[in-house]
Amino acid sequence: MGLVPWSKLAVLLCAALTTVNGAQIPLTPPLSSHFLKSATPALWDFNVTPNLNSTSHLIFDTVASLSQHWTNTRYRNGHNIVPGTVPVGTLLYHGTDKHEVPAGPEWTATDPEHSYLFCRSAPTIDGSSSGCWHLTLVVTRPLKVLYFDGSSAAKMYGGSMDTQDIVIWGEVKPDWTFSERTRINELCEWGREFGLDGFVRMEMDFEIMLCDFTVAVEIVSFLNLNSGMNRGRHRPPSKPPGREPSFEPVPSFPPPNDDVSSILQYRVIEAGVWHNTYPGETRINLDLNGLISFYDTDLFPSLAVARFGQERWKHRLQGLSVVDSKAFQTRIREVLEQIGHTGSGIDWSTLIRVVVDRYAERLEILQYLLNSTSTVEQAKRVQKHLRSMVIPYILHTSVPNSDFNNHSWALPVYEHCATTHTRYISSIPSILTRMTKSESLILRSVQEVSKEICRVVVGMWAEGVELGLDAISPASLSSVPARKFESVEIINAVRRWQERTEGLMAWLDWSVWVKCRPACGYEEICYLPTWPFIPGSGHGPRPPRPDVGQYRVKAQLQGADDGEEDPVLPQPKCIRRVEPFTGI
């Protein structure tokens, strides 16, 4: 079947969704009414901007960033829950102070640098070290897991644990932020009904909360290692007022200037950096057919009100209504009971990556060119760059007419640019009828992000053509009255383009543009501060804190203390990757 313009999709979708092989089937449309509205020609308008409450760009970016350390460090508060599997042959690691395989749920790491931090010496009477124990497991059948995005293992106030709270308790419980033992036990108990083997989270690196060390894994080795330092076990936490000391102790470090400690700290950061960008942590295979996003305003409308006007890094789930919480429980059950359903077969991760790869660097270069000296010659350079971005969509008939006010002659270019990556999906009924709700959500996000990129880019290109900056053949313009433009008009247009480009990039908010500037030297890496190596450990009013030992001291080395302001959006910085390790 050939491809058709969006303007004809409403009729096609109705036919596809009501008749399959001659039989009438009551189906829920895979695309929302919002999409059907945006498919009408009236909305191919360069002046129509995204709705203020639109979350398509947030869905797009969070899906594009799944299992990637950089973005999920930058935005700690996750909004996606995704089922997945851990392949056969994957190694998992567990550090401990005793030669005993855990009899219940425990934490495992995907990299040994991470688990080694928990490889502690058991205390002895004479104070000597007995070494530590490091368990290596291999997966013998695919592990069924549930992935929480964001820095979902960061023991902090402010929202990093929200999605887990909603799964377990149906509401956010800040007082239980440090209740890691309760959290893992209740997650595993909840997941038993669905055959889940564990839960994937991220902090310095990725971890799997493994529910049963006797199922689907076998021991590869259980080594008594040199602990590298005499690190005793944590004292039992004192009971804070009104709460039980139920949080799981975290590893402690020697004094921060200790060379061995610095090496260990850097190595676990380095292991996380391996998974910074696409494709991220590849030992977790995510099934996007079952993705649940709390940015889905159809499913969770109460959160739209709760986050309105807030910076993205402050978005969290505390405003989830009781009704929406129940809707989530229904949806997560539906997803987990249908694991393994193939859906449409579309590789959504790759499709999104195609869009990011196509525009990320080009928009960054456009921003650079627009920030250079404003001259007519520079404007022509910008116009050449804009033309190169849209050249696959410029029809032979796409030339200006006498109406220079609304770029109407460029609307076909806008439409082809915006729909090039998704038109085939929307045009094939057999694909539409197989799509899951999660896929429909992702499709809409790709459509709306592509549309906004093309609205801005094609709109600027069209204005440049009308200003005489573009090299269109004279024959194409023979019927168009000649117009002369003063340089001031062109310079003003370039300033408008600068604002539009900055606005577009801010709206997209892709973390690929978050870099160390200037670039780091050879002996350095660009690092985004991650828990626990960040100032402070919470946001807003805090419940009484228990003593969590030297680890918390290390987390405050940048100068944070109980009275300091809460940490803000992490900013990239250069740290050394060879001795002496400084800057962490």
N, C-alpha and C positions, 0 to 999 in steps of 0.2 A: 504493500500500500504506500502511495506517495505521501510526502509531507504536506501539511496544510497550514495556512496562517492561523494565528490565534483567533482571529475574528470569526473563524468558522468552527471553533472548538466546542462552543456551547451545544450546537446541534449534534455534533459528532459524539460528545460525551453522553448526552441523553440517550442516543441510540445504542452506544456501547454498553451502557449500564442497565438497559432494560431488555435487550435482546442479545442472547448468545446462542449460536447454533439454532435459531428459530424458537428457543424457549424463553419465556419471560421469567426473569430472576430478580427478586427484590434485593437490590444491593445498595449499600451505603456509598455515595459518591466518594471516590478516593481523593478528590480534590475539593477543597472547601469552597463555599460560595464566594469567599474573598478572591479566589483565583479566577472563578468564572467572571466576576465583575472586572478584574484587571485584564481579562482577555478581550474585552470589547474595544472597538477602535477609539471610542471617546477617551479612553485613558492612555492612548499613545500620545501623550502630551508632555512636552519638555518642561512644562511648568508644574506638573503634578509630582510632588515629592512624597516619600514614604510617610505613612501615618505615624504620628508621634508614639503611638502604642505598639507599633510593629516590633516584633521580636525576631523576624526572619533572619536578620543579620546576626543576631546572637545565636540562634539555632545553627546557622551556617558555620559560624566560627567555632562553636563548641564541638560540633560534629567533626569539623576539619582538624580539631586539636585532640581528639580522643587518643589516650595512651601516650601523649607527648608531654614531656616533662616541663618544657619552657612555658607554654601557655598555661598549663595547670598549676604552675608555681606562681605565675603572674596573677591569675584569678583563682584564689584558693577555694572559693565557695562553689562547689560543683553543682550543676543543674541537670546532669544526665545520669541515668541508670541504664546499663546495657548488659544483656546476657552475653556470655561468651564461653569459650573453651580454652583449656591449656593443653597443647598437643602432647601426645606420647613421646617420651624421650626427653622432655624438659626437666632440667635439674632445679631443685628448690633447696634452700639452705636455712638452717635453724641453729642459732647459737644459744648456749645454755651453760649453767655451772654444774650440771650433774649428768652422769652417764645413764640417762633414762630417756627412752622414747616417750614423748608426751602421750598421756592416756586420754587427753581431751583436746578441745580446740586450742590451737596455738598459732603464732605468727611465723610465716616463712618469708624469705627474701628471694628475689629472682637473681640477685647478684651476691656473691659471698662477701664482698666488701661491706655490704649492708648488714648481713647477719653476724659478721664478726664483731660488730659493735656490741652485740648481746652475748658474746662468748666471754663469760666472766669466771674468774677464779672463785671457787668456794672458799669461805673463810676456814682457816686452820687454827689450832690451839696456839701454835708457836708463831703464827703470823706469816709463815712461808706460803709460797704460791704452789698450788697443785695443778696449775695449768687450767685450761678451759675446754669445753666440749663443743665440737662443731659437727652437726649432722647434715649429711647430704642425701637427698631423696631424688628418685627418678619417677616420673609419671608413667604409669603402665597402661592406663586407658585415659581417654580425654576427660579432663576434669571439667565438670560443669560449674561455672562461676558466674558471679554477678559483679560488674565493675561500677564503682562510684568514681566519677571524674572529679576534677579539682584536686586540691591537696587534702584528700579525704582521710589521711592518716595523721595530719598535723593536729596535735593536741593543743588547740587554741580556742579561745572564745571568738565569736564573730561569724560563724556560719560554716566552717569547713566540715563539720559533722552533720549538718542539717539533713542531708538526704538519707543518711543511715537512721537518724532519729525518726524520720517519717516512716521508714520501712518497719522499724521495730515497734515504735510506740504511737505512731499516727500523728505525732506532733513534735515540734522542736523542744528539746529539754536541755537548756544551757547548763543546769546544775549537774548534768550527767556527762559533761564534756570529757572529763578525765576517767570515766568509768569504763575503762577498756576491757576489763575482765567480764563485766556484765554485758558489755556490748557484743563481744565475740560470742559469748555463750548464747545470748538471745538471738543473734543473727543466725547462728548455726541451727538453733532450735526451730526458728521460723522457716529456714530454708530446707529443712529435712523433708517437709511435705512435697517439695518440688524436686527433690533429688539433687540439690545443690551441694557441691563439695567444698566450696569456699567463696571468699569475697576478695576482690582486688581493690587495693587502695594505693595511694602515693603519698610519700613525704620526701625525704632526701632521695629516695629511689622507690621502685615499686615493690609492693609486698602482697602476699596472698594469705588471708586469714584461713588457714586450713582446718576444716572441721574434724577430720578423722585421719590420723597418721597410719591407720592400718588398712585403709581402703584406697585403691587406685594408685598407690605409691609404694615403692620398695626402697629399702636402705641401700645406698651405694657405699657410704662410709660413715663412720662415727668416730672422729679423731679427737684425741686428747692433744690440743694444740698449746703451744706457748702463748700465753695470754698477751704477751707484749708489754704488759704493765700489771702491777698488782692491783687489780680493780675489785674491791670487795662488793658484796651484794648491798643493795640499798636497805637502809633501815625501814621497817614497816612504817608507813605514813601515819602521822597523828591524825586523829579524827577531827575534821573541821566542824565548827558549830552547825548542827542540824543535818549533817551528812555523814555517810559512812565512807571510810577511806578505801573506796572500791576501784580506784584507778590502777592501771598496770604500771609498775615502775619502768622508767626508761633508762637507757645506759648512761653511766656517768663517765666523765673524763677526768684525768689528772689536771693539775693547774694548766691554764690555757697556753702558757709559754713552753710547755713540755713538747720536745721535738717529736716524740712518738705519737702523742696525741694529735699534733698538727698533721702528721702524715695520714693517720687513720681518718681524720676529718676530711682531708682533701680527697682521699681515695673513694670515700662513699659519695662525695659530691661529684667526683669524676664519673662514677658509675651511673649516677642519675643523668649527667650530661650526655652520656651515650644515647639516651633516649629523648633528647631535647626536641628534635624536629621529626617531621614525617620520615619514615612510617612509625616512629615511636617504639614502644615496647612490643615487639613482634611475637613474643612468646604468649601473648594473650590475643586470641582470635575473637574479635567482637562480632556479634550478629546484629547488624543495624536494622534488620527486619523487626527487632523487638525493642528498639530504643525508646525510652520514655524521657521526654524533656520537660522540665518544669518551666521552660519558656514557652510551652504550648498554651497559648491564651484561650484556646477552645476548651482544653481539658482543665486548666487551672486559672480561671479568670480572676480569682481573688488576689493572686500574686501580682497581676498587672497594677492593681491599686496600691499594693504594698510597696512596690519598687518605683512608682512614678516619681520622676524628678531626681532619683538617686544616681550617683556614679555607679558604673557597672561593678566595680570591685566591692561595693557594699550590698549588691543584690544577694538576698538569702531567702529562706523559706518560712520565716517566722510568721508571715502574714497569711499562710495557707489556711483557708476556712475548713470547718468540719466537713462541709459538703464536698469540697475539693479533695480533702484527705480520703474520704470514702471513695471518691472517683479514682484516686490513685490506687487504692487497695484493689479495686475491681480491675483496673488496667494491668497492674503488675501480675495479678493472678492469671489474667488472660494471656499475657506475654509468656509467662513461665510454663503454662499448660500447653502452649503451642510451639515450644522450642523445637527447631528442626524443620518447621514449615519453610519452604523455599522462597516464598514471596515472588517478586518479579524476576529475580535473577540479576538485577542491575547492581553493578559494583559502585555503590554510592560514594565510598571513600575515594575511589579513583576519580569519579566524576567531579567531586568537589575539589580534589587536588588539581585537576585540569584547569578549573576556573582560577584557583589561587595562583598556579604557576603562570597562567596567561597574563594576569594583571598585576601581580604583586610588585615585581621589579619595574615594570613599565610605568606604573603609577608613581613609584618612588622616583624614577628618573624625571617624570613629568613635574613632580613637586620640585625637584632640584632645578630644572630649567626655568620654572616659573619664579623661583626665588633668586634667580640671577638678575643682572641689570635689566631694567625695563626699557628696551629700545625696539624699534620696528624690526630691525634685523633679528633680534632675539625672539620676537613674536613669530617671525617666519620659521625659526628653528623649532619653536614649540608647535607650530602648525604642522610641520613635517612629521614630528613625533606623533601628534594626534592622528594624522592621516594614516600613519603606519599601523596604529592600533585598530583602526576600523576598516582597513582596506579590503578584508575579505567580504565585507557587507555592502560596499559601495556599488550600487547598481549603475549600469550605463545611463539610465534615465534619471539618476539622482543628481539633478542640477538645480540651481536656484531659479525661481521665477520672479515675477515682479513683486510678489509679497515677501518682503524681507523681515517681517515682524515676528513670525512664530516658527520659522524653520520648517514649515509644513512639508516642503519638498524633501526634507531629510527623514521624515517619519518612517519610510520603508527601511532605511539604513538602521534606524533605532530598533525597529521590530526584529529585523534579521539578526542584529547583534545580540539582542536580549534573549532570543529564543533558540539560538544556534545549538546550544548544548542540551536542550530539553524538548525541542519540538517533536523529535521522533518518539519520545516517551508518551507525550500527550496525544499523539496521532495514531497510536496502535492500540486498539481495544483489548487485544489479548494481553498486553502489558498492564493496562489500567485495571483490568479485572483481577489480576493476580497481586496487585500491590497491597501491602499491609498498611495499617493506619500510620505506622512509623515512617514507612517509605513515602506516603503522601505528605507527611509533615516535612521530610527532608526535601522532597521535590519542590514544594512551595518555597522553601528557603532558598534553594538554588535559583528558582525562577525570579524571586523578588530581588535577590542580591544581583543577579545578572542584569535585571531590568534597571536597577538604580545605577550600576556602573555605566551601562550603555547610555542611560539618560544624560548623565553628566558628560561623559567623554564624547559621544556623538553630538550633543548639544554644543560643546565648545568647538568641535571641529566644524560644525555647520556655520557657526558664527564667524569662524576664521575664513571660511569660503566666502561668505557674504562680504567680509571686509577686504577681500582681494588678496588674502595671504596664501591661498592654496593654488597649486599649479594644475588647474583644470584646463583642458584644451580649449582654445578660442572657439572652435566649432560648436562646442557644447553650450557656450554662453552667447552665441551670436544673436539670439532673440531676446537677450536680457539687457535692459538699458544700462549703460555704463554709469558707474557711480564712483566718485572719488571720496576718499576718507582722509581726514586729517590725522596726523600721527598721534594727537592727543586722544582721538577716538580709539585708536588701536591700543595705546598704552592703557587706557581705562578698561578695555576689554580684557587685556592680560591680567589686570588686577582682579577683575571679576573671576577669571579662570583660576587664579591663585586661591581665592576664597572658596570656590566650588571644589577644587581639588582637595584642599585642606579639610573641608566639610565631609567630602566623600570618604577620605581616608580615616577620619575620626569616626564616622558612622560604621565603616567596615571593622575598624579596630583590630586589624590582623597583627598578631604578635611577631610576625616575620619582620615587621618594621621596628621592633623594639631591639635596639642594638647598643653596644658600647661605642660611644662617640667621644673622642677618636677611638679607632680600633685598637685592640690590645696588642702588646708586643709579643714576640715569639715565645717568651717564657711565661706568658699569661694566657688565661682563658676569660671569656666574657661570662659572667656568672650572675644569676638572678637570685638574690638571697632567699633561702628556703628555710622552713622550720627544721630544726630548732635554732639555726644560726641567724636569727633575726632579732632585732630589739623588741622587747616586750613579748607578751604572749596572749593578748586578748583585745577585745573591742568593748567599749562601753562599760556599764556597771558590771563589776565582776563578783561572783560568789567568792567566799573566803577560799584562799588557796592553800593547799597542803604543801609541805616541804618536799620538793621533788629532787633534792640533792644537787650535785655539782652540774648535772646536765642543764638545769635551769640557769645556773650561774653562767654557763657557757653561752646560753641563749641570750644573755643580757650583756655580753662583752662590749657591744657597741655603745653602751652607756644607759641601757634601759634599766629601770627598776620599778617597784610597785607603784610609784607615783608618777612615772613618766607617761607621756602621751602614747596612745596606742599606735602600733605600726601602720604605715600607710601602704599604698600600692608599691610593691617592690620595684626598685629601679636597678637596671643592669650596672655592673661595675667589673673592673678587671681585677682578678686575683692571680697570684702566682701558681704555676703548675709544676715548678721545680723548686727545690729548697733554696732559701727558706720560704716555707708556705706562709704567706701573710695575706691579709685582706679579707679573710673569711669572716 
